[in-house]
Amino acid sequence: MADAHFRLENSWAPIEGDDGGGFVFTLVNLSDAPISGFTLAYTSLTRVKDQPACGNARFLRRNANFHQFAPLDGFVLEPGAAWQFSVKGLWRPARHRTDGAKSAYLTLADGTHVDVAVDDLMLAGRHSEPAPRLLPEGKVTEPFALLPYPAEAQLQAGETFPVAFYPADGTSLDDQKAMQAVGALYRRLFSVGHAPFALGSVHEGRALKFVADTTLPKETYRLDFGSDITLTYGDAAGRAYGLTALAQLLHGARLEPQTFAFPASGFINDTPRYGWRGCHLDVSRQFYPVADITRLIDILAWLRLNVFHWHLTDDEAWRLEIKAYPTLTTLGVLRGPDEPMLPQLGNGAQPVGGFYTQEDVKAIVAHAASLHVEVVPEIDIPGHSTATLTALPDLVDGQEAPDSYRSVQGYPNNALNPAIEETYVFLGKVLDEMVELFPSKLIHIGGDEVAANTWMASPLARKLMEKEGIEGTFGLQSHFMKRIQGMLAERGRKLAGWDEVSHGGGVDPAGTLLMAWQKPEVGIELAREGYDVVMTPGQAYYLDMVQATEWQEPGASWAGTVPPQHTYTYEAVGEFPEELKPRMRGVQACIWSEHFLNRDYFNHLVFPRLGAIAEAAWTPKDRKDWLRFAAIAPLVPKL
């Protein structure tokens, strides 16, 4: 039966009196032989409750996004025939075509696993609205392709553009190397584009003079346009940003001369609005090869984003090689029907894995540093640790009931136990290796989505609570986080985390950076408590969220609908009282990967909104222009 072919159709319909509605699944046998005694498993973010009501099927089990069903006894699925069954009892309604099965497989009577083809979720019972156009037709009042747009610019358009820029006589070696670096960045992003920089004189080119001015703030640059061009910069990052701006201006003028021009005269004075201009990537739910990571960092540099927040661990996989614990990247990354962890979110009969070796990490960190991008690593603890506990079962309190709590994603008992001393031994060794790999002074330790009753059935945790006078789950979490904060300090590092790190008494705010993701108001509350804050609310800056309400628009929807215009116009600092604004360090895009089963989905959801956040991070509010952004955004490179 290894060559058998099967297809799973799935649809969702509203049900009166049941807010979750229901699924109808249809399995079609496209093979040449009948099958019986089989089970069907699928993965879906629209999860069923513990005892769903099934029509013409038996529910077997669920683990987070993994669901398994069987036909009724004695059923035979003949070639060309279909098995249809219904499922009611969903935790939430499906709202978009990506809310159904993301992958599926059969386990045949002999134990063989066979992949099943799955497509979009269909909608029954009402109109299936097509996806709308997400960007309006752009309009520029100043014909210059710069994204993010500069803080100040007074430019006059020229009738032509230079073939390339070349260094003026006397240019230093360092400045020439900077030209080469930004030129190489351009060629990686636009492999068929005409090189913007040359290191020797070019016919119809323009000479570029460099002036270092250490009195300028960091990341600041000035461009003066005339017969020659002068780039004045405050530091190496400012120089790179000025060169990137030149490359963008030339790229737009070449590609769309009917819309964009190159300046004949004038100047740009530019400096960033925020010091933290970040982009997060979750590599646990889906694995991204090294080439994809480095290309994303190239795109960040092109957009003058300066932080890559690398979410390396979660329930689904631990992706960072730790030499002291090799099982983290053997047992802790494998998902499959017969692997240590069940399939989740897009994988089926074939096992999936993937991790980054320490040599990979060193290369990625060095690549980012060469582009003035800081890599901030994250290991998500104490929750979101299913993969860790699979790899290291000795970190479990053996007296605790195995399903005594579940995370919001449905994972049972998925948190490291603060009462097990070996937990801190493990994390100490992990941190020892991380500080050798990541120069960043910040290490992000997660701290999010610990279920309200976590550890309450653990006798060891109860004993610790009694001994230390700790109340409840979040008191235990605070106890845990304070110990981790001390361990980081011993290693010369500071703690970053999600906003829930503040729960249960939190940690020492001094030097701590927290990311407000749940809703915008949380950022203000954190700032009042003395924490430095990066704003990354799901309602504006989560790039896995759907961009329109229509059924056929893909993505997640728990934080609502996030159209590009909302992401662009959202003002993260808007409600901050004046005295708290210094605590607001900047803004960050978050790319969570549950929905990114292929590159097209990634590009559809991430762009143009990543560029919108880049402009929010750099450009003063009064310099932003939605229609100008809509004209320039299509020029941004994609993954």
C-alpha positions as CSV (number, residue, x, y, z in Angstrom):
1,M,0.0,0.0,0.0
2,A,3.1,2.3,0.0
3,D,2.0,3.7,-3.4
4,A,-1.6,4.4,-2.4
5,H,-3.0,8.0,-2.9
6,F,-5.6,9.6,-0.7
7,R,-7.2,13.0,-0.4
8,L,-8.9,14.7,2.5
9,E,-11.5,17.3,1.8
10,N,-12.6,19.4,4.7
11,S,-15.3,22.0,5.2
12,W,-16.7,24.0,8.1
13,A,-20.2,25.2,8.7
14,P,-21.8,27.3,11.5
15,I,-24.2,25.4,13.8
16,E,-27.1,27.1,15.6
17,G,-26.5,27.1,19.3
18,D,-22.8,26.1,19.0
19,D,-20.4,29.0,18.6
20,G,-17.7,26.6,17.4
21,G,-19.6,25.2,14.5
22,G,-18.5,21.9,13.0
23,F,-16.2,20.2,10.5
24,V,-17.2,17.7,7.8
25,F,-14.3,15.6,6.5
26,T,-14.3,13.5,3.4
27,L,-11.5,11.0,2.7
28,V,-11.3,9.8,-0.9
29,N,-9.5,6.6,-1.8
30,L,-7.6,7.3,-5.1
31,S,-5.6,4.1,-4.9
32,D,-6.3,0.8,-6.7
33,A,-7.0,-1.2,-3.5
34,P,-9.6,-1.2,-0.7
35,I,-8.5,-0.3,2.9
36,S,-9.9,-1.2,6.2
37,G,-8.8,-1.1,9.9
38,F,-7.1,2.3,9.3
39,T,-7.0,5.5,11.3
40,L,-6.8,9.1,10.0
41,A,-4.7,11.8,11.7
42,Y,-4.7,15.4,10.8
43,T,-3.2,18.6,12.2
44,S,-5.3,21.8,12.7
45,L,-5.2,25.0,14.7
46,T,-9.0,24.7,15.1
47,R,-8.8,22.1,17.8
48,V,-11.5,19.8,19.1
49,K,-12.5,19.5,22.8
50,D,-11.8,16.4,24.8
51,Q,-15.0,14.7,23.9
52,P,-16.1,15.9,20.5
53,A,-19.4,14.7,18.9
54,C,-18.6,12.5,15.9
55,G,-20.8,11.4,13.1
56,N,-19.8,8.2,11.4
57,A,-16.4,8.1,13.1
58,R,-14.7,7.4,16.4
59,F,-12.5,10.0,18.1
60,L,-9.2,8.5,19.3
61,R,-7.0,11.2,20.7
62,R,-5.7,14.8,20.4
63,N,-2.4,16.2,21.3
64,A,-2.3,20.0,20.8
65,N,-2.9,20.4,17.1
66,F,-2.8,16.6,16.3
67,H,-6.1,14.9,16.0
68,Q,-6.8,11.2,15.2
69,F,-10.0,9.4,14.2
70,A,-11.1,6.0,13.0
71,P,-14.1,4.8,10.9
72,L,-16.7,2.7,12.6
73,D,-15.9,-1.0,13.0
74,G,-16.0,-3.1,9.8
75,F,-15.8,-0.2,7.4
76,V,-14.0,-0.8,4.1
77,L,-13.0,2.2,1.9
78,E,-13.1,0.9,-1.7
79,P,-11.1,2.4,-4.6
80,G,-12.8,5.6,-5.8
81,A,-15.1,5.7,-2.8
82,A,-15.2,8.2,0.1
83,W,-15.6,8.1,3.9
84,Q,-17.3,11.1,5.2
85,F,-17.6,12.0,8.9
86,S,-18.5,15.1,11.0
87,V,-17.0,16.6,14.1
88,K,-18.6,19.0,16.5
89,G,-17.2,20.4,19.7
90,L,-14.6,22.8,18.5
91,W,-12.9,25.3,20.8
92,R,-13.5,28.1,18.4
93,P,-15.2,28.7,15.0
94,A,-13.2,28.6,11.8
95,R,-12.9,32.1,10.3
96,H,-10.6,31.6,7.3
97,R,-9.6,29.0,4.8
98,T,-6.4,28.2,6.7
99,D,-8.3,27.2,9.8
100,G,-8.8,23.6,8.7
101,A,-6.5,20.6,8.3
102,K,-3.0,21.6,7.5
103,S,-1.7,18.0,6.9
104,A,-3.0,14.5,7.2
105,Y,-1.9,10.9,7.1
106,L,-3.4,7.4,7.3
107,T,-2.1,4.6,9.5
108,L,-3.0,1.4,7.7
109,A,-3.9,-1.9,9.4
110,D,-0.3,-3.1,9.0
111,G,1.1,0.0,10.7
112,T,2.2,1.7,7.6
113,H,1.8,5.5,7.5
114,V,0.7,7.1,4.2
115,D,0.5,10.8,3.5
116,V,-2.9,12.2,2.6
117,A,-3.3,15.3,0.3
118,V,-5.1,18.2,2.0
119,D,-6.2,21.5,0.6
120,D,-7.9,24.7,1.9
121,L,-10.8,24.5,4.3
122,M,-14.1,25.1,2.5
123,L,-17.0,27.1,3.9
124,A,-20.5,25.7,4.0
125,G,-23.7,27.5,4.9
126,R,-22.7,31.0,3.8
127,H,-20.9,33.0,1.1
128,S,-17.1,32.3,0.8
129,E,-15.8,35.8,0.3
130,P,-12.8,36.3,-1.9
131,A,-9.7,38.0,-0.6
132,P,-9.5,41.7,-1.3
133,R,-6.7,43.8,-2.7
134,L,-4.5,44.7,0.3
135,L,-2.7,47.8,-1.0
136,P,-4.3,50.7,-2.8
137,E,-2.7,52.2,-5.9
138,G,0.2,54.1,-4.6
139,K,0.8,57.8,-5.1
140,V,4.0,59.8,-4.5
141,T,4.2,63.6,-4.1
142,E,8.0,63.3,-3.9
143,P,9.3,60.8,-6.5
144,F,12.0,59.0,-4.4
145,A,11.9,55.3,-3.6
146,L,13.1,55.3,0.1
147,L,11.7,52.9,2.6
148,P,11.7,53.7,5.5
149,Y,11.4,57.3,4.5
150,P,14.0,59.7,6.0
151,A,13.4,62.0,8.9
152,E,14.2,65.0,6.7
153,A,14.7,65.4,3.0
154,Q,14.7,68.3,0.6
155,L,15.3,66.8,-2.9
156,Q,14.9,68.0,-6.4
157,A,14.3,65.2,-9.0
158,G,16.8,64.8,-11.8
159,E,16.0,63.8,-15.4
160,T,18.4,60.9,-15.4
161,F,20.2,58.7,-12.9
162,P,23.8,57.6,-12.6
163,V,24.9,54.2,-13.8
164,A,26.6,53.5,-10.5
165,F,28.4,55.3,-7.6
166,Y,32.1,55.1,-7.3
167,P,34.5,56.3,-4.5
168,A,36.0,59.8,-5.0
169,D,39.8,60.1,-5.0
170,G,41.2,59.6,-1.5
171,T,38.4,57.4,-0.2
172,S,39.6,55.3,2.7
173,L,39.8,51.5,2.6
174,D,37.1,51.3,5.3
175,D,34.7,53.4,3.2
176,Q,35.5,51.3,0.1
177,K,34.8,48.1,2.1
178,A,31.5,49.6,3.3
179,M,30.5,50.2,-0.4
180,Q,31.4,46.7,-1.2
181,A,29.3,45.3,1.7
182,V,26.2,47.2,0.7
183,G,26.7,46.4,-2.9
184,A,26.9,42.7,-2.0
185,L,23.8,43.1,0.0
186,Y,22.0,44.5,-3.0
187,R,23.2,41.8,-5.3
188,R,22.0,39.1,-2.9
189,L,18.5,40.7,-2.7
190,F,18.2,41.6,-6.4
191,S,20.3,39.0,-8.3
192,V,19.3,40.5,-11.7
193,G,19.6,44.1,-10.6
194,H,22.4,46.3,-12.0
195,A,25.1,46.8,-9.4
196,P,24.7,50.2,-7.7
197,F,28.4,50.5,-6.6
198,A,31.7,50.3,-8.4
199,L,35.2,50.7,-6.8
200,G,36.6,52.4,-9.9
201,S,35.5,55.4,-12.0
202,V,32.5,54.6,-14.1
203,H,31.3,56.3,-17.3
204,E,28.0,58.2,-16.4
205,G,28.6,57.3,-12.8
206,R,28.6,59.6,-9.8
207,A,31.6,60.1,-7.4
208,L,30.8,59.5,-3.8
209,K,32.7,61.3,-1.0
210,F,32.7,60.1,2.6
211,V,32.9,62.4,5.7
212,A,33.1,60.8,9.1
213,D,31.6,63.1,11.8
214,T,31.7,61.6,15.3
215,T,29.5,64.4,16.7
216,L,26.5,62.9,14.9
217,P,24.3,60.4,16.8
218,K,24.7,56.7,16.2
219,E,23.0,55.4,13.1
220,T,22.7,58.9,11.7
221,Y,23.7,60.0,8.1
222,R,23.5,62.9,5.8
223,L,23.5,62.8,2.0
224,D,24.2,65.9,-0.1
225,F,23.4,65.7,-3.8
226,G,25.1,67.6,-6.6
227,S,27.6,66.9,-9.3
228,D,29.2,64.6,-6.7
229,I,27.5,63.0,-3.7
230,T,28.7,63.4,-0.1
231,L,27.8,60.9,2.6
232,T,28.4,62.2,6.1
233,Y,28.0,59.6,8.9
234,G,28.2,59.3,12.6
235,D,29.3,55.7,12.8
236,A,29.6,52.5,10.7
237,A,25.8,51.8,10.9
238,G,25.0,55.3,9.8
239,R,27.4,54.9,6.8
240,A,25.7,51.6,5.9
241,Y,22.3,53.2,6.1
242,G,23.3,56.1,3.9
243,L,24.7,53.7,1.3
244,T,21.5,51.6,1.5
245,A,19.4,54.8,0.9
246,L,21.5,55.5,-2.2
247,A,21.0,52.0,-3.5
248,Q,17.2,52.3,-2.9
249,L,17.0,55.6,-4.7
250,L,18.9,54.2,-7.7
251,H,16.9,50.9,-7.7
252,G,13.5,52.7,-7.7
253,A,14.6,55.1,-10.5
254,R,15.9,52.3,-12.6
255,L,13.0,49.9,-12.1
256,E,10.0,52.4,-12.3
257,P,11.3,55.6,-13.9
258,Q,7.7,56.6,-14.6
259,T,7.2,57.0,-10.9
260,F,10.6,57.4,-9.2
261,A,13.6,59.6,-9.9
262,F,17.1,60.1,-8.6
263,P,17.9,63.4,-6.9
264,A,19.7,66.0,-9.0
265,S,20.3,68.2,-5.9
266,G,19.2,68.6,-2.3
267,F,19.9,66.7,0.9
268,I,18.7,64.0,3.3
269,N,19.2,64.3,7.0
270,D,18.3,61.0,8.6
271,T,18.3,59.4,12.0
272,P,16.1,56.6,13.4
273,R,13.0,57.2,15.5
274,Y,13.7,54.3,17.8
275,G,16.8,52.4,18.8
276,W,15.1,49.0,18.8
277,R,13.8,48.2,15.3
278,G,13.2,44.5,15.5
279,C,11.9,41.4,13.7
280,H,11.2,38.1,15.5
281,L,11.1,34.7,13.7
282,D,9.7,31.5,15.2
283,V,11.7,28.6,13.8
284,S,10.2,25.9,16.2
285,R,6.8,25.4,14.5
286,Q,8.5,25.3,11.0
287,F,12.2,24.9,10.4
288,Y,13.9,27.5,8.2
289,P,17.2,26.6,6.5
290,V,20.2,28.7,7.1
291,A,19.9,30.3,3.7
292,D,16.4,31.6,4.6
293,I,17.6,33.0,7.9
294,T,20.4,34.9,6.2
295,R,18.2,36.2,3.5
296,L,15.7,37.5,6.1
297,I,18.5,39.3,7.9
298,D,19.5,40.8,4.5
299,I,15.9,42.1,4.1
300,L,16.0,43.5,7.7
301,A,19.3,45.4,6.8
302,W,17.7,46.7,3.6
303,L,14.8,48.1,5.7
304,R,17.2,49.5,8.4
305,L,15.8,47.1,11.0
306,N,18.6,46.3,13.5
307,V,17.4,43.4,15.7
308,F,16.8,39.8,14.8
309,H,14.9,38.1,17.6
310,W,15.5,34.4,17.0
311,H,12.8,32.2,18.7
312,L,14.8,29.0,18.8
313,T,12.7,26.7,21.1
314,D,9.0,26.0,21.7
315,D,6.7,23.0,22.3
316,E,7.2,21.8,18.8
317,A,11.0,21.7,18.6
318,W,14.3,22.7,20.2
319,R,16.4,24.1,17.3
320,L,19.7,25.1,19.0
321,E,22.6,22.7,19.3
322,I,23.7,22.4,22.9
323,K,26.7,20.1,23.2
324,A,26.0,19.3,26.8
325,Y,22.6,17.9,25.9
326,P,22.7,16.3,22.5
327,T,19.2,14.8,22.9
328,L,17.7,18.3,22.6
329,T,18.5,18.2,18.9
330,T,17.7,14.5,18.3
331,L,14.7,13.6,20.4
332,G,13.7,17.3,20.8
333,V,13.3,18.1,17.2
334,L,11.7,15.0,15.6
335,R,8.0,15.0,14.9
336,G,6.3,12.1,13.2
337,P,3.9,9.1,13.7
338,D,6.6,7.0,15.3
339,E,8.9,9.8,16.6
340,P,9.2,11.2,20.1
341,M,6.7,13.9,19.3
342,L,3.6,13.6,17.2
343,P,3.1,15.5,13.9
344,Q,2.0,19.1,14.3
345,L,1.1,21.9,12.0
346,G,1.8,20.7,8.5
347,N,3.8,17.5,8.8
348,G,2.3,14.1,8.4
349,A,3.6,10.6,7.6
350,Q,7.2,11.6,7.0
351,P,9.3,12.5,10.1
352,V,10.5,16.1,10.2
353,G,13.4,17.6,12.2
354,G,16.0,20.3,11.7
355,F,18.3,22.3,14.0
356,Y,21.1,24.8,13.8
357,T,24.6,23.6,14.6
358,Q,26.8,25.9,16.6
359,E,28.8,26.6,13.5
360,D,25.5,27.6,11.7
361,V,24.8,30.0,14.6
362,K,28.2,31.6,14.5
363,A,28.0,32.2,10.8
364,I,24.5,33.7,11.1
365,V,25.5,36.0,14.0
366,A,28.6,37.1,12.1
367,H,26.5,37.8,8.9
368,A,24.0,39.8,10.9
369,A,26.8,41.8,12.7
370,S,28.3,42.7,9.3
371,L,25.0,44.3,8.5
372,H,24.6,46.1,11.9
373,V,21.8,43.6,13.0
374,E,22.0,42.3,16.5
375,V,20.8,38.7,17.0
376,V,18.9,38.3,20.3
377,P,18.3,34.6,20.9
378,E,15.2,33.2,22.7
379,I,14.8,29.9,24.6
380,D,11.1,29.9,25.7
381,I,10.9,28.9,29.3
382,P,9.4,27.8,31.7
383,G,6.3,27.1,29.5
384,H,6.4,26.0,25.8
385,S,8.8,23.3,26.8
386,T,7.3,20.1,25.5
387,A,10.3,19.4,23.2
388,T,12.7,20.0,26.1
389,L,10.8,17.6,28.4
390,T,10.6,15.0,25.6
391,A,14.4,15.2,25.3
392,L,15.1,15.3,29.0
393,P,12.4,13.4,30.9
394,D,14.4,13.5,34.1
395,L,13.2,17.2,34.5
396,V,9.6,16.0,35.2
397,D,8.2,15.5,38.7
398,G,7.3,11.8,38.4
399,Q,4.6,12.2,41.1
400,E,2.6,14.8,39.0
401,A,-0.4,13.5,37.0
402,P,0.6,13.4,33.3
403,D,-2.3,15.6,32.1
404,S,-2.8,17.8,35.1
405,Y,-2.8,21.1,33.1
406,R,-2.7,22.1,29.5
407,S,-1.3,25.1,27.7
408,V,-3.5,27.4,25.6
409,Q,-2.3,25.5,22.6
410,G,-3.4,22.2,24.2
411,Y,0.0,20.7,25.2
412,P,-0.2,18.8,28.5
413,N,2.3,19.5,31.3
414,N,4.5,21.5,29.1
415,A,6.4,23.7,31.6
416,L,9.8,23.2,33.3
417,N,9.3,22.7,37.0
418,P,10.7,25.4,39.2
419,A,11.0,23.0,42.1
420,I,13.3,20.6,40.4
421,E,16.9,21.7,41.0
422,E,18.2,19.8,38.0
423,T,16.2,22.3,35.9
424,Y,18.6,25.1,36.9
425,V,21.6,22.8,36.3
426,F,20.3,22.2,32.8
427,L,19.6,25.9,32.1
428,G,23.0,26.9,33.5
429,K,24.8,24.7,31.0
430,V,22.5,25.9,28.2
431,L,23.3,29.5,29.1
432,D,27.0,28.8,29.3
433,E,27.0,27.7,25.7
434,M,24.6,30.5,24.5
435,V,26.8,33.3,25.8
436,E,29.7,31.9,23.8
437,L,27.5,31.9,20.6
438,F,25.6,35.2,21.0
439,P,27.4,38.5,21.7
440,S,24.1,40.3,22.5
441,K,23.9,41.4,26.1
442,L,20.2,40.3,26.1
443,I,19.0,36.7,26.2
444,H,15.3,36.3,25.8
445,I,13.8,33.7,28.1
446,G,10.2,33.7,26.9
447,G,8.0,33.5,30.0
448,D,4.7,33.6,28.1
449,E,1.5,31.6,28.3
450,V,2.1,29.6,31.4
451,A,-1.3,28.1,32.2
452,A,-3.0,29.4,35.3
453,N,-3.0,26.0,37.1
454,T,0.5,24.9,36.0
455,W,2.5,22.9,38.7
456,M,-0.5,22.8,41.1
457,A,-0.5,19.0,40.9
458,S,3.2,18.7,41.5
459,P,4.1,17.6,45.0
460,L,7.6,19.0,44.6
461,A,6.1,22.4,43.5
462,R,3.7,22.3,46.5
463,K,6.6,21.7,48.8
464,L,8.5,24.6,47.4
465,M,5.5,26.9,47.7
466,E,5.1,26.0,51.4
467,K,8.8,26.4,52.1
468,E,9.1,29.8,50.4
469,G,5.7,31.2,51.1
470,I,4.9,31.3,47.4
471,E,1.3,31.7,46.2
472,G,0.0,30.0,43.0
473,T,1.4,29.4,39.6
474,F,2.6,32.9,38.9
475,G,4.3,33.2,42.2
476,L,6.2,30.1,41.2
477,Q,6.9,31.6,37.8
478,S,8.3,34.7,39.4
479,H,10.5,32.6,41.7
480,F,11.8,30.8,38.6
481,M,12.4,33.9,36.6
482,K,14.3,35.6,39.4
483,R,16.7,32.7,39.6
484,I,17.1,32.8,35.8
485,Q,17.8,36.5,36.0
486,G,20.5,35.9,38.6
487,M,22.0,33.2,36.4
488,L,22.1,35.6,33.4
489,A,23.7,38.3,35.6
490,E,26.5,35.9,36.6
491,R,27.2,35.5,32.9
492,G,27.2,39.2,32.1
493,R,23.8,39.1,30.4
494,K,20.4,40.8,31.0
495,L,17.0,39.3,30.8
496,A,14.5,40.0,28.0
497,G,11.1,38.3,27.9
498,W,7.4,38.5,26.9
499,D,5.1,40.7,29.1
500,E,4.0,37.8,31.4
501,V,7.5,37.8,33.0
502,S,6.0,40.6,35.1
503,H,3.4,38.3,36.6
504,G,3.4,37.1,40.2
505,G,5.8,39.7,41.3
506,G,7.9,39.7,38.2
507,V,11.7,40.2,38.3
508,D,14.0,43.2,39.0
509,P,13.0,45.8,36.3
510,A,16.5,47.3,36.2
511,G,18.1,46.4,32.9
512,T,15.1,44.1,32.0
513,L,13.4,44.4,28.6
514,L,9.9,43.1,28.2
515,M,7.9,42.8,25.0
516,A,4.2,43.9,25.2
517,W,2.4,41.5,22.9
518,Q,-1.1,40.8,24.3
519,K,-2.6,44.3,23.9
520,P,-1.2,47.8,23.6
521,E,-2.2,48.8,27.1
522,V,0.1,46.2,28.6
523,G,3.1,48.2,27.4
524,I,2.1,51.2,29.5
525,E,1.5,49.0,32.6
526,L,5.0,47.5,32.2
527,A,6.6,51.0,31.8
528,R,4.8,52.1,35.0
529,E,6.3,49.1,36.8
530,G,9.8,50.3,35.7
531,Y,10.5,47.9,32.8
532,D,11.9,49.0,29.5
533,V,9.4,48.0,26.8
534,V,9.4,47.0,23.2
535,M,5.9,47.2,21.6
536,T,4.9,44.3,19.5
537,P,1.1,44.0,20.0
538,G,-0.6,41.1,18.1
539,Q,-3.3,43.6,17.0
540,A,-0.8,45.5,14.8
541,Y,2.6,43.8,14.6
542,Y,2.0,40.0,14.5
543,L,2.6,39.1,10.8
544,D,0.8,35.8,11.0
545,M,-2.5,37.6,11.5
546,V,-5.0,37.7,8.6
547,Q,-5.0,41.0,6.7
548,A,-8.7,41.0,5.8
549,T,-12.0,39.6,7.2
550,E,-12.9,37.6,4.1
551,W,-12.9,33.8,4.3
552,Q,-10.4,33.3,1.5
553,E,-7.7,35.5,3.1
554,P,-5.2,33.2,4.9
555,G,-3.8,33.6,8.4
556,A,-4.6,33.5,12.1
557,S,-7.3,35.7,13.6
558,W,-7.1,35.4,17.5
559,A,-5.8,39.0,17.7
560,G,-8.3,40.3,15.1
561,T,-7.8,41.4,11.5
562,V,-4.6,43.3,10.8
563,P,-4.7,45.0,7.4
564,P,-1.5,46.6,6.1
565,Q,-2.9,50.1,6.5
566,H,-3.5,49.4,10.2
567,T,0.0,48.1,10.7
568,Y,1.4,51.2,8.9
569,T,-0.6,53.8,10.8
570,Y,-0.6,52.2,14.2
571,E,1.3,54.4,16.7
572,A,2.8,52.2,19.4
573,V,3.8,55.1,21.6
574,G,0.4,56.9,21.2
575,E,-1.1,56.4,24.6
576,F,2.1,56.5,26.6
577,P,2.2,59.4,29.1
578,E,5.1,61.8,28.4
579,E,7.0,60.7,31.5
580,L,6.9,57.0,30.4
581,K,7.9,57.5,26.8
582,P,11.7,57.0,27.6
583,R,10.8,53.5,28.7
584,M,9.5,52.7,25.2
585,R,12.6,51.4,23.5
586,G,11.1,50.6,20.1
587,V,8.9,48.3,18.0
588,Q,9.1,44.8,16.6
589,A,7.4,42.6,14.0
590,C,6.7,39.1,15.1
591,I,6.6,36.2,12.6
592,W,5.0,33.2,14.2
593,S,5.1,30.2,11.9
594,E,2.0,28.1,12.5
595,H,0.6,29.2,9.1
596,F,3.8,29.3,7.1
597,L,3.8,26.0,5.4
598,N,5.5,27.3,2.3
599,R,7.3,30.4,1.1
600,D,4.3,31.9,-0.7
601,Y,2.3,32.0,2.5
602,F,5.3,33.6,4.2
603,N,5.7,36.3,1.6
604,H,1.9,36.9,1.4
605,L,1.6,37.5,5.2
606,V,4.9,39.1,6.0
607,F,4.9,41.6,3.1
608,P,4.1,44.5,2.9
609,R,3.6,44.7,6.6
610,L,7.2,44.1,7.5
611,G,8.1,47.3,5.6
612,A,5.2,49.1,7.3
613,I,6.8,48.3,10.7
614,A,10.2,49.3,9.5
615,E,8.8,52.7,8.6
616,A,7.0,52.9,12.0
617,A,10.4,52.2,13.7
618,W,12.4,54.7,11.7
619,T,10.2,57.5,10.3
620,P,8.8,60.3,12.4
621,K,5.0,60.2,12.6
622,D,4.5,63.5,10.7
623,R,6.7,62.1,7.8
624,K,4.6,59.0,7.2
625,D,2.4,58.8,4.2
626,W,0.2,55.7,3.5
627,L,-0.2,56.2,-0.3
628,R,3.6,56.8,-0.7
629,F,4.3,53.6,1.2
630,A,1.8,51.8,-1.0
631,A,3.8,52.9,-4.0
632,I,7.2,52.0,-2.7
633,A,6.4,48.7,-0.8
634,P,6.2,46.5,-3.9
635,L,9.9,47.3,-4.4
636,V,10.9,45.6,-1.1
637,P,12.6,42.2,-1.7
638,K,10.9,39.0,-0.4
639,L,12.2,35.8,1.1
